[in-house]
Amino acid sequence: MTIHWVPQGAAAVSAVAIGFLWYGVLFPKTWAEVSGVTIEKIKNGLHPAIIYGLALVLAFMLSMGLYRHIIDIHAAFKSTTNHPFWHGAGHAFQNGFIYGGITTLVTNALFDRKSWKYILINLGYWIITFGVMGGLIGLLA
């Protein structure tokens, strides 16, 4: 698989940035409460640089799959036009909702007996993140 550094890198960085805003600015107290994250767990856990570094690597891996999906759809329809942000976002949003959310995250959360707040906070992050990542890929590819 060929790496397309600009669109895939931008998509990966956007995932980490959205996560920082989503969990660190918009919903930090609610997320910590429903996830069971405490100050003690944070202090005794991995260093934040390791967590963010791994998150970036994993987001880059995700961007590689999204890139292939979005670009392959255009190739299948013989599209040679630019891929606007909203077109890529739409394809990735569908993937985020189906693969990254409803089918996997919700199933795990139900078996783990997590609350609906937990499900909605995490599902919201992934759906928005998939959409933005796909939009950037569509725009920059």
C-alpha positions as CSV (number, residue, x, y, z in Angstrom):
1,M,0.0,0.0,0.0
2,T,1.4,3.4,-1.0
3,I,1.6,6.0,1.7
4,H,0.2,9.4,0.7
5,W,1.9,11.5,3.4
6,V,0.0,14.8,3.1
7,P,-3.6,13.6,3.1
8,Q,-3.0,10.7,5.4
9,G,-0.8,12.7,7.8
10,A,-3.3,15.5,8.0
11,A,-6.1,13.1,8.7
12,A,-4.1,11.4,11.4
13,V,-3.2,14.7,13.1
14,S,-6.8,15.8,12.9
15,A,-7.9,12.6,14.8
16,V,-5.5,13.4,17.7
17,A,-6.5,17.1,17.7
18,I,-10.2,16.3,17.7
19,G,-9.6,13.8,20.5
20,F,-7.7,16.4,22.6
21,L,-10.6,18.8,22.1
22,W,-13.4,16.3,22.6
23,Y,-12.0,14.5,25.7
24,G,-9.8,17.3,27.1
25,V,-11.9,20.4,26.5
26,L,-15.5,19.6,25.8
27,F,-16.3,16.5,27.9
28,P,-13.4,15.9,30.3
29,K,-15.4,15.5,33.5
30,T,-18.2,13.5,32.1
31,W,-15.8,11.3,30.1
32,A,-13.6,10.6,33.1
33,E,-16.6,9.8,35.2
34,V,-18.2,7.4,32.8
35,S,-14.9,5.8,31.8
36,G,-13.6,5.3,35.4
37,V,-10.5,7.4,34.8
38,T,-9.1,8.9,38.0
39,I,-6.1,11.1,38.8
40,E,-4.4,8.0,40.3
41,K,-4.9,6.1,37.0
42,I,-3.5,9.0,35.1
43,K,-0.4,9.4,37.3
44,N,0.3,5.6,37.3
45,G,-0.4,5.1,33.6
46,L,1.7,5.6,30.5
47,H,3.3,9.0,29.9
48,P,1.1,11.3,27.8
49,A,3.8,11.5,25.1
50,I,3.6,7.7,24.6
51,I,-0.2,7.8,24.6
52,Y,-0.4,10.6,22.0
53,G,2.4,9.1,19.9
54,L,0.6,5.7,19.8
55,A,-2.7,7.5,19.1
56,L,-1.1,9.2,16.1
57,V,0.4,6.0,14.8
58,L,-3.0,4.3,15.1
59,A,-4.8,7.2,13.5
60,F,-2.3,7.1,10.6
61,M,-3.1,3.4,10.1
62,L,-6.8,4.3,10.1
63,S,-6.2,7.1,7.5
64,M,-4.5,4.6,5.2
65,G,-7.7,2.5,5.1
66,L,-9.9,5.5,4.7
67,Y,-7.7,6.8,1.9
68,R,-8.0,3.5,0.0
69,H,-11.8,3.4,0.5
70,I,-12.4,7.0,-0.6
71,I,-10.0,6.9,-3.6
72,D,-11.1,3.4,-4.7
73,I,-14.8,4.6,-4.8
74,H,-13.7,7.4,-7.1
75,A,-11.7,5.0,-9.3
76,A,-14.6,2.6,-9.5
77,F,-16.8,5.3,-10.9
78,K,-14.0,6.6,-13.2
79,S,-14.0,9.9,-11.4
80,T,-11.1,12.1,-12.2
81,T,-12.4,15.3,-10.6
82,N,-11.2,16.7,-7.3
83,H,-12.6,15.0,-4.2
84,P,-14.2,17.8,-2.2
85,F,-14.1,17.8,1.6
86,W,-17.8,17.0,2.0
87,H,-17.7,14.1,-0.4
88,G,-14.8,12.4,1.5
89,A,-16.4,13.3,4.8
90,G,-19.6,11.6,3.7
91,H,-18.0,8.3,2.8
92,A,-15.9,8.3,6.0
93,F,-18.8,9.3,8.2
94,Q,-20.7,6.3,7.0
95,N,-17.7,4.1,7.8
96,G,-17.3,5.7,11.2
97,F,-20.9,5.2,12.0
98,I,-21.1,1.6,10.8
99,Y,-17.6,0.2,11.5
100,G,-16.2,2.5,14.1
101,G,-19.3,3.0,16.1
102,I,-22.5,1.1,16.0
103,T,-21.1,-2.3,15.3
104,T,-18.0,-2.3,17.4
105,L,-17.9,0.4,20.0
106,V,-21.6,0.0,21.1
107,T,-21.3,-3.8,21.2
108,N,-18.3,-3.7,23.4
109,A,-19.8,-1.0,25.6
110,L,-23.0,-3.0,26.1
111,F,-21.1,-6.1,27.2
112,D,-18.8,-4.0,29.4
113,R,-22.0,-2.6,31.0
114,K,-21.1,1.0,30.1
115,S,-23.6,3.8,30.3
116,W,-25.3,5.5,27.4
117,K,-23.3,8.6,28.3
118,Y,-20.2,6.6,27.7
119,I,-21.5,5.3,24.4
120,L,-22.6,8.7,23.1
121,I,-19.4,10.5,24.1
122,N,-17.2,7.9,22.4
123,L,-19.5,7.4,19.4
124,G,-19.7,11.1,18.8
125,Y,-15.9,11.4,18.8
126,W,-15.5,8.6,16.3
127,I,-18.2,9.7,13.9
128,I,-16.9,13.3,13.9
129,T,-13.3,12.1,13.6
130,F,-14.1,9.7,10.7
131,G,-15.9,12.5,8.9
132,V,-13.1,15.1,9.3
133,M,-10.4,12.5,8.4
134,G,-12.3,11.6,5.2
135,G,-12.9,15.2,4.4
136,L,-9.2,16.0,4.6
137,I,-8.3,12.9,2.6
138,G,-10.9,13.9,-0.1
139,L,-9.7,17.4,-0.2
140,L,-6.0,16.7,-0.2
141,A,-5.8,13.6,-2.3
